Each structure stands twice: as structure tokens, then as C-alpha cells.
Amino acid sequence: MKFLDEAKVYVRSGDGGNGCVAFRREKFIEFGGPNGGNGGRGGDVVIEAVDGLNTLIDYRYQQHFKAQRGGNGSGKDCHGAGGKSVVLKVPVGTQIFDEDRETLIHDFTTVGERFVLSQGGNGGFGNAHFKSPTNRAPRHANPGQPGEERWIWLRMKLIADAGLVGLPNAGKSTFLSKVSAAKPKIADYPFTTLHPQLGVVNADGREFVLADIPGLIEGAHEGAGLGDRFLGHVERCRVLLHLVDATCEHAGKAYKTVRHELEAYGGELTDKVEIVALNKIDAVDPDELKKQKDRLKRAAKKTPMLISGATGEGVKEALRKLADVISEQPVSTKAKSTTESAATEEPWAAPSPPQG
């Protein structure tokens, strides 16, 4: 299945049905009176987060969604039927943005979460609604209210506990394939990974989800390479594992290049806990390894871990460190506030899921 993490969609809720002007006409009933029914309410546009989806590819082939219009009222006090709502199913982690692509409307974080994006128009009143002692034969009814229409952007951000960042060919895909059952494409040329990959990692009985995104190069925030759009998939991560290739020309410069792109992207990525690791240590001699380690230590201002995704050296230690951080670090500021509010309640009371 083709991976698609962004789609532009047009939605329109249903118009309300018109009210009816009608009078009761039966033999031997002289004053039948008004009996025009009300119009039905238009259908809503509802977005629901469901399990089993991991892409927005469905919205590549259909971009227009319209809810059903409410039925018109009729005589004999018959009210119009309500319009059927249209439900858009999206993966967990999808965000809804307004047409300006900046205004966040809703963020789906749990399975089954529903959000009414556009409400259907109310149905108009029939003339039976307006009868009164002083107006016994009203001859007017209300039209139905129009529905709401808008363009929106759906943007999916993978939900993972840890994320891999680094330059192209830093060994991210090899690392993911060694520590999980994921099968990313691996080759000896840049940008082998074109789409984000997820893998479930088991570190001493503790499981967490690890995300691998395409590599960043200098100028990615300006569109160089594959750009920095895929960084959205590590925004929800609790910790970042920054892999630096030991065989590159200068490990310190490689580290600073990626950090500059993270700063340019924003999204609080530079505030996340970062574990720095020098990868491919099996491919360099000891003297070169020491030189690269010192360069990286000066640039990152911390001692990097030494690992090799190909041979597995140092990989278990890196996974344990990731698991330790994940067990302590909240997913985001939003998740942290939820955790703190839940701690003030009874210990057996689980926090309620967000309401759409």
C-alpha cells in the first residue's frame, strides 16, 4: 500500500429540509387548521479514528465528501427525515488543519475517537409550528438552513515512542531491521528510505515502538533532498536516537547539520531527550574511531554511544537506554498534563479518553 501522510479534502454537511405549508382538508371538518410538518435536519460530517489504517491513501482518490440533505416536511404533520451523516475514517495520529494549513482543528490520539467537523443545517418549521390563538391559519413556513462547507487538510503523524534521526546512509534502516521485525529497504546509496517505517522493539521485556524517517541533509527545511516534512512523524516521540555515521568525513559537522534542520523545523524537536550514537564502528580503524568520537563529543557536548547496527555491538545498551527514557518521559506536554491530572484522582481510576 502506498504511504500517504497528507491530503486535502472538501467536506460539506447536509442542508436542512424546508418546512411545509399545508391545511387539513377533510369532508365534514370545517376548520381543519394548519398541519404542515417541519423539515428534517441535514447530516453531519464526522471524522473517526479507527484501528487498522496507517495511511491516508484513500483520500488520494476521493477528495469530496457531502452529507445527505434533510427531507422536506409535508402535510398531515409529517416531518422530513434527517439526512444521513458522512463518516471519514482516518488513522490514529491524524490531525485536522484548516485550509491555511496552520490552524489546528482537532488531533486524534485514541482509537474510536470521533469529532463532528461540520454540523448539518436545521430543518425549517412548517406552518403548524406557527399556529396560535391569534394566528389560526398561518400561511408561511421556514426554509431549511444551509450546511457548512470547507476545505481541510488531513495530516498524519505516526505515534511512536522513539524516533531515529540522522543523515542519509547513517544506518537507521539497518538498525531498525536488527532490533525489530520491520523490513525496511537497505542499500548503499542515499535516500533508500522514502517513507517512514515503524517497528516494535523488545528491550529486556519492555516493548516500545521505534520510528525510522528518511534522512535529512543540509537545507532540508528549504526543500533539499526529501525535505523535512517527515519530521512530523517524530514529533510525538518521547526520545530521539541520533545516529551519526562513523565513516563520514566529520562526525561533528554531520551532527550539527541534523541539529540545525531540527531547529529550523520547530515542533519542540530540539527540546526532546536525545541519545547520540556513533554508528558503523566496525567499518573504521581504532584511531579513526577515537578521532570521530572526540569530534562528536565536542559537537554534541555529551559522550556518544558506540554501536554497530550490522554486528549488533552496543545495540542492546542503546535499546536499554531508550527504554529507560521512555518509561520516564511523557509523550508531549499535552500527555504530561493528562498524566498529572490523572495522578490527582483515585489510583484505580483510569483517565477518560478525550471526547470528540
Disulfide bonds with the S-S distance in Angstrom:
none
